[in-house]
Amino acid sequence: QPLSKKTSICYSKSPSFRGYMRVGVENTSGVTDTREQIEYAAEYEEEKSTVATGRPPPFYDRLCIGSNPWPEEFQPTLQPCTSEYIAGVLDVAHRLREALCASLLKGVAVDELSNMFHPRPHWAVKLISYPPYQASGNDNCQGVGPHTDTNFLTLVLQDDVGGLQVFAKGKWIDVPTHGPDVLVCNLGEQAEILSDGYFLATPHRVIRRSSDVPRISVPFFYNPKLSAKIRPTASLSKENDDKGSFLPWERPAQRKHWRMKNNSMLQTVGDNTFKSLARSHPTVFEKHHSDLCILGDGRIVKRGEK
């Protein structure tokens, strides 16, 4: 589709960062990513993510503003196809969440963790296209810079062009490309914290490979509800582990694991989601949330506050 049509659903119009993003508007740790994409997220209509408490609503409630902009005039099949895919991948994510719980405890934490996703999880999906590219020598051009996702887990649908890498055993390795019949699962920072470190968030990046066709990728980001607090689940805390419920293994203390700098985990899912969007899209953040600013540690506060 021509750029003029794509920009009719431009995310710059959305205070909740939804819509089309042209190449070069997103960054990872301050370095520009080389891709274009459409981003959608869970819709909330008129409801709020938190119950009225008499206090001002949290800033992350602004992520509930507005609806997903669909290109109905020039690509009417995108909404039904995407919605059908989201419904299916949500079911996969639910099952993986239950399996992760079962692998740590004998069912103790399943209900406890499920409550964080009730009445429904907050999700986001990106429909991504990396432009064709001809690499030269050992050129490692950034598609997306090294990072870990702030969410619970990410399910990635990708084609066979390649370029996705994960950090494992002290080095970056290629993720095999099996095309759209396989979903790649990356664990997020929430899974690491909620499991008290038994699961590690998956560091990953995209290196552009030589290709005459675009690389297509559809990552689906699965979160608890926005108001859920991120901390070790009570029944998973090592301090409360008097029943021998943890797996009988320990990760080597000296094992090297990649970490992003200046990436503090904030109190709630909503705080961290807003932090990530504000950092990746500073221009849109400034346009729609000029009364706010983001601090070096990721906290979003009223402008002038510390």
C-alpha positions as CSV (number, residue, x, y, z in Angstrom):
1,Q,0.0,0.0,0.0
2,P,1.2,3.6,-0.7
3,L,2.5,5.5,2.3
4,S,-0.4,8.0,2.0
5,K,-2.8,5.2,2.8
6,K,-0.8,3.8,5.6
7,T,-0.4,7.1,7.4
8,S,-4.2,7.5,7.4
9,I,-4.0,5.2,10.5
10,C,-0.8,6.7,11.8
11,Y,-0.1,6.0,15.5
12,S,0.9,9.7,16.0
13,K,-2.9,10.3,16.3
14,S,-3.3,7.9,19.1
15,P,-2.5,8.7,22.8
16,S,-2.3,5.0,23.4
17,F,0.3,4.5,20.6
18,R,-1.9,2.4,18.3
19,G,-1.7,2.4,14.5
20,Y,0.9,2.5,11.7
21,M,4.5,3.4,12.3
22,R,6.8,4.1,9.3
23,V,10.4,3.1,9.2
24,G,12.6,5.0,11.6
25,V,10.1,6.2,14.2
26,E,10.8,3.5,16.9
27,N,14.0,3.0,18.8
28,T,15.5,0.5,21.2
29,S,17.8,2.1,23.8
30,G,18.0,5.2,21.7
31,V,19.1,3.5,18.5
32,T,16.7,3.6,15.6
33,D,15.0,0.4,14.6
34,T,14.7,-0.4,10.8
35,R,11.2,-1.6,10.3
36,E,7.6,-0.4,9.7
37,Q,4.7,-1.8,11.6
38,I,1.1,-1.5,12.8
39,E,0.5,-1.9,16.5
40,Y,-2.8,-2.8,18.1
41,A,-3.7,-3.5,21.7
42,A,-6.6,-4.7,23.9
43,E,-9.5,-2.3,23.7
44,Y,-11.3,-1.0,26.8
45,E,-14.2,1.0,25.4
46,E,-15.5,3.1,28.4
47,E,-14.3,0.9,31.2
48,K,-11.2,1.6,33.2
49,S,-8.4,-0.8,34.1
50,T,-8.8,0.0,37.8
51,V,-11.6,0.4,40.3
52,A,-12.4,4.0,41.4
53,T,-10.6,4.7,44.7
54,G,-11.2,8.4,45.1
55,R,-7.6,9.0,44.0
56,P,-6.5,10.4,40.6
57,P,-6.4,7.5,38.1
58,P,-2.9,6.1,37.4
59,F,-1.1,7.5,34.3
60,Y,-1.2,4.1,32.6
61,D,-5.0,4.4,32.3
62,R,-4.3,6.6,29.4
63,L,-3.3,3.4,27.5
64,C,-7.0,2.6,27.5
65,I,-8.0,5.7,25.5
66,G,-9.2,5.2,22.0
67,S,-9.7,2.2,19.8
68,N,-7.6,0.3,17.3
69,P,-7.5,2.2,13.9
70,W,-8.2,-0.4,11.1
71,P,-7.7,0.4,7.4
72,E,-11.3,-0.6,6.5
73,E,-11.4,1.6,3.4
74,F,-8.4,0.0,1.6
75,Q,-7.7,-3.3,3.4
76,P,-11.0,-4.5,4.9
77,T,-9.8,-8.0,5.6
78,L,-7.1,-6.9,8.1
79,Q,-9.3,-6.6,11.1
80,P,-11.2,-10.0,10.9
81,C,-7.9,-11.8,10.1
82,T,-6.0,-10.2,12.9
83,S,-8.8,-10.6,15.4
84,E,-9.1,-14.3,14.6
85,Y,-5.3,-14.7,15.0
86,I,-5.4,-12.9,18.3
87,A,-8.1,-15.1,19.7
88,G,-6.1,-18.2,18.8
89,V,-2.8,-17.0,20.1
90,L,-4.4,-15.8,23.3
91,D,-5.5,-19.4,23.9
92,V,-1.9,-20.6,23.4
93,A,-0.6,-18.0,25.8
94,H,-3.1,-19.0,28.5
95,R,-2.0,-22.7,28.2
96,L,1.7,-21.7,28.3
97,R,1.1,-19.6,31.4
98,E,-0.6,-22.6,33.2
99,A,2.3,-24.9,32.1
100,L,4.9,-22.5,33.5
101,C,3.0,-22.5,36.8
102,A,2.7,-26.3,36.9
103,S,6.5,-26.7,36.2
104,L,7.3,-24.6,39.3
105,L,4.7,-25.7,41.8
106,K,2.2,-28.5,42.3
107,G,-0.7,-26.3,41.3
108,V,-0.3,-24.0,44.2
109,A,0.4,-20.8,42.2
110,V,-1.9,-21.5,39.2
111,D,-5.0,-19.7,40.7
112,E,-2.9,-17.1,42.3
113,L,-1.3,-16.1,39.1
114,S,-4.5,-16.5,37.1
115,N,-6.1,-13.7,39.2
116,M,-3.5,-11.3,37.8
117,F,-4.9,-11.9,34.3
118,H,-8.6,-11.6,35.4
119,P,-11.0,-10.4,34.1
120,R,-8.8,-10.3,31.0
121,P,-5.1,-9.8,30.1
122,H,-3.7,-6.7,28.5
123,W,-2.2,-7.7,25.2
124,A,-0.5,-6.0,22.2
125,V,0.4,-7.2,18.7
126,K,2.7,-5.8,16.1
127,L,2.4,-6.5,12.4
128,I,6.0,-5.9,11.3
129,S,7.8,-5.6,7.9
130,Y,11.6,-5.2,7.7
131,P,12.6,-3.7,4.3
132,P,14.6,-5.8,1.8
133,Y,18.3,-5.5,2.6
134,Q,21.7,-6.4,1.1
135,A,24.3,-6.9,3.8
136,S,28.0,-6.3,3.2
137,G,30.7,-8.4,4.9
138,N,30.1,-8.8,8.6
139,D,27.5,-6.0,8.6
140,N,25.2,-6.3,11.6
141,C,22.6,-3.7,10.7
142,Q,20.0,-3.3,13.5
143,G,16.5,-4.4,12.8
144,V,15.7,-4.2,16.5
145,G,18.3,-3.6,19.1
146,P,19.1,-6.0,22.0
147,H,16.4,-6.0,24.7
148,T,14.2,-8.1,26.9
149,D,10.4,-7.6,26.8
150,T,8.7,-6.1,29.8
151,N,5.6,-8.4,29.5
152,F,5.0,-11.9,30.7
153,L,5.7,-13.8,27.5
154,T,5.9,-13.0,23.8
155,L,4.8,-15.3,20.9
156,V,6.4,-14.6,17.6
157,L,5.1,-15.6,14.2
158,Q,7.8,-15.1,11.6
159,D,8.6,-16.0,8.0
160,D,11.8,-17.8,6.8
161,V,14.0,-14.8,6.0
162,G,15.7,-15.0,9.4
163,G,17.5,-12.5,11.6
164,L,16.0,-13.1,15.0
165,Q,18.6,-13.9,17.6
166,V,18.5,-14.8,21.3
167,F,21.3,-14.5,24.0
168,A,22.0,-18.0,25.4
169,K,25.1,-19.5,27.1
170,G,27.0,-16.3,26.8
171,K,26.5,-15.5,23.1
172,W,24.0,-14.5,20.5
173,I,22.6,-17.4,18.5
174,D,20.2,-17.5,15.6
175,V,16.6,-18.6,16.1
176,P,15.8,-21.3,13.5
177,T,13.3,-20.1,10.8
178,H,10.6,-22.7,10.3
179,G,8.1,-20.2,8.9
180,P,4.5,-19.6,10.0
181,D,3.9,-23.2,11.3
182,V,6.0,-22.4,14.4
183,L,5.5,-19.8,17.2
184,V,8.7,-18.7,18.9
185,C,8.2,-18.1,22.7
186,N,10.3,-15.5,24.5
187,L,9.8,-15.1,28.2
188,G,9.5,-11.6,29.5
189,E,10.7,-9.7,32.6
190,Q,7.4,-10.3,34.4
191,A,7.8,-14.1,34.2
192,E,11.3,-13.7,35.6
193,I,10.1,-11.6,38.6
194,L,6.9,-13.5,39.3
195,S,8.9,-16.8,39.3
196,D,11.5,-15.2,41.7
197,G,14.2,-15.7,39.1
198,Y,13.6,-19.3,38.2
199,F,12.6,-18.3,34.7
200,L,14.9,-15.7,32.9
201,A,13.6,-13.1,30.5
202,T,14.8,-13.9,27.0
203,P,17.3,-11.3,25.6
204,H,16.8,-11.0,21.9
205,R,17.4,-8.8,18.8
206,V,16.9,-8.7,15.1
207,I,19.9,-8.5,12.7
208,R,19.0,-7.7,9.1
209,R,19.9,-10.4,6.7
210,S,20.4,-10.1,3.0
211,S,17.0,-10.6,1.3
212,D,15.2,-9.4,-1.8
213,V,11.9,-9.5,0.0
214,P,10.7,-8.0,3.3
215,R,11.0,-9.9,6.5
216,I,7.6,-10.4,8.1
217,S,7.2,-10.9,11.9
218,V,4.1,-10.8,14.1
219,P,5.0,-10.6,17.8
220,F,2.1,-11.0,20.3
221,F,2.8,-9.5,23.8
222,Y,0.9,-11.2,26.7
223,N,0.5,-9.4,30.0
224,P,-1.5,-9.6,33.2
225,K,-4.1,-6.8,33.6
226,L,-2.6,-3.3,33.7
227,S,-3.2,-2.9,37.5
228,A,-1.5,-6.1,38.4
229,K,1.6,-5.6,40.6
230,I,4.9,-7.2,39.6
231,R,6.6,-9.0,42.4
232,P,7.4,-12.6,43.3
233,T,4.2,-14.5,43.7
234,A,3.7,-15.3,47.4
235,S,3.7,-19.1,47.0
236,L,6.8,-18.9,44.8
237,S,8.9,-16.9,47.2
238,K,12.0,-18.8,48.3
239,E,11.3,-17.5,51.8
240,N,8.1,-19.5,51.9
241,D,9.5,-22.6,50.2
242,D,9.2,-25.1,53.0
243,K,7.5,-27.8,51.0
244,G,10.3,-28.7,48.5
245,S,8.1,-27.4,45.7
246,F,10.7,-25.8,43.6
247,L,12.5,-27.6,40.8
248,P,15.6,-29.5,42.0
249,W,18.1,-27.4,40.0
250,E,20.0,-24.2,40.5
251,R,21.4,-22.0,37.8
252,P,25.2,-21.6,38.0
253,A,26.0,-18.4,40.0
254,Q,28.6,-17.2,37.4
255,R,26.4,-17.8,34.4
256,K,26.5,-14.8,32.1
257,H,23.1,-13.4,31.2
258,W,22.6,-10.3,29.1
259,R,20.9,-7.4,30.9
260,M,19.6,-4.1,29.5
261,K,21.0,-1.0,31.3
262,N,18.8,1.5,33.1
263,N,15.8,-0.9,33.0
264,S,14.2,-0.9,36.4
265,M,11.0,-2.9,36.7
266,L,8.3,-0.6,38.0
267,Q,5.4,-1.6,40.4
268,T,2.6,-2.5,38.0
269,V,2.1,-3.9,34.5
270,G,0.6,-0.6,33.4
271,D,3.6,1.4,34.7
272,N,6.0,-0.8,32.8
273,T,3.9,-0.8,29.6
274,F,3.7,3.0,29.6
275,K,7.4,3.2,30.3
276,S,8.3,1.1,27.3
277,L,6.0,3.0,24.9
278,A,7.2,6.4,26.1
279,R,10.9,5.4,25.7
280,S,10.4,3.9,22.2
281,H,8.1,6.7,20.9
282,P,9.2,9.9,22.6
283,T,7.7,12.2,19.9
284,V,4.2,10.7,20.3
285,F,4.6,10.7,24.1
286,E,5.4,14.4,24.1
287,K,2.5,15.2,21.7
288,H,-0.3,13.5,23.7
289,H,1.2,13.5,27.2
290,S,2.9,16.9,27.4
291,D,2.0,17.2,31.1
292,L,4.1,14.2,31.9
293,C,7.8,13.3,31.6
294,I,9.8,10.1,31.9
295,L,12.6,9.9,34.4
296,G,15.9,8.1,33.9
297,D,14.7,5.1,35.9
298,G,11.6,4.8,33.7
299,R,9.1,6.3,36.1
300,I,6.5,8.6,34.5
301,V,5.6,11.6,36.6
302,K,3.9,15.0,36.3
303,R,6.3,17.4,34.6
304,G,8.2,19.3,37.2
305,E,8.0,16.5,39.8
306,K,10.9,14.1,40.7
